[in-house]
């Protein structure tokens, strides 16, 4: 089966089923017991608002699509013309290669080739897995296959389902101590504590009229180093978790993601927007070096 996002693959375990598309190695749908846990979209449309897409070799934005690395200024294509930025990496419109497929596991691969603005060689493997007790997990692993150091960041763009409810009736919880202060280009210019602000989501906030497109950090972790976020509605919800490789989270709310209604994106990121310039959370892969991060979703 295929749509505008290319070939589709479905993996299952117990009542869990995840559908992944080859373009962008994107999570098109995750359902439990036939009920949406994440937002989905029709075959004849592109992923709305980057729904489910894997973000490499950087998540979020790069200011002016320009950065300096190893003393050389690099100019990327401007892919967010309204704000003049390069957004969400180089893999979102690429066809990822199938490496492995089993009933409950799928592995897709992208070799990021040297190009204008990113003259580096990085191989990225994304492994989707469903488990009847643990739900969905996603491992992103990147290896520098080139001869020199390469800047790298990773993220994912899942939307947790709102089950047809308007955002006014949705509650979002994220135990993060700091929010990134953004300028008019939606790029970080500092941090501030969430205490006493509308960005304090630590106890859960019903959105009502509040909307977000904000990065968060200083996330509370469990003993295994995992952070958590939750989206709840009167008809159910979901919990997203992420390991220590993801130090930042973007929360993005959309009143109408598709004809099915609203969406809340909870995006685990290894670095914040503009990390290629700020170096905040930036991974520098030496030749042969590997980076990996894991996140997942469980129905509530």
C-alpha positions, 0 to 999 in steps of 0.5 A: 500500500502507498500514498503520497508518503510512499510505501506503508508498512504496518507492524503489530503486537497484541492490540497494538498496530503502527503504520510507518511510511517510507518518506520521512520514516514517518509514523503515520498511525499508531492504534491500540484496540483499533483506537488512535493513540497518535494522529493520522492523515489520509493517503492522498495528503502530505503529512500535515504540519510534519505529522509523525516525521523523523527529523535529522540531521537537525530538528526544528529550525536553523536561523537564516539557514546558515551556520558555521562549523569547523571554521566554514560557513554553511548555507542551507536551503531556506525551507521555511520562507516566511521566517527565513529558516531551514526547518526539520532537517534533510530526511523529511522528504527523502525515501528511506530504505527498508532494512528489516521488517518483521511482524512487530519490528521495522527498520528504515535507513537514510544515508545523508549524502554530502550536499550544499550546506551539509557536506557530511556523511551520516547514516541514520537507522530508525527502528520502530517496535511494538510490544503488547505490554510496552506499546510503541518504541522508536530508536534513532541511531546515527553513525558518521560514515564520513572522514571528518566530524559532523554536526548532528541533532535528531527529533521526532514529530508525533501528534498525540490524538485528541479523539475529536475533542477541541483543544479547549478540552485537552490537558497537557502535562510535561514535567519540565522546569524551563521553557526556551524564550523565542524571538519573532523567528521562533528561535531561542534567545534564552531560558526562563523557569516555568514557575508561576507562568502559563508554561508550567505544565508540571501538574497538567494544564487544561488548554482552554484558550492557551496554545503552544509552540514552545521548547522545554528543557530541564525535564524531570527523569525517572531512575532509568533517565526517562522523561514523560509527557501526557495528553489527556482528553475526556475519551482517553489519552497517551503518554510519550516517554523519551530517554536521556539522549533527548534533552529537549521537548517541543510542544506544538498545538494545532486547532485543526490538524486534519478534518478529524480535528485538533492535534498536540505534537510532543516532539522529543529533541536531542537539541533545541532549535538553532543548535548548529549555531548555539551549540546547545545540546549539539552532537558532534559525531567523529568519524565512525562514532554512533549516537542513539536515542529512544522514545515511545508512546503508550496509550492511557 
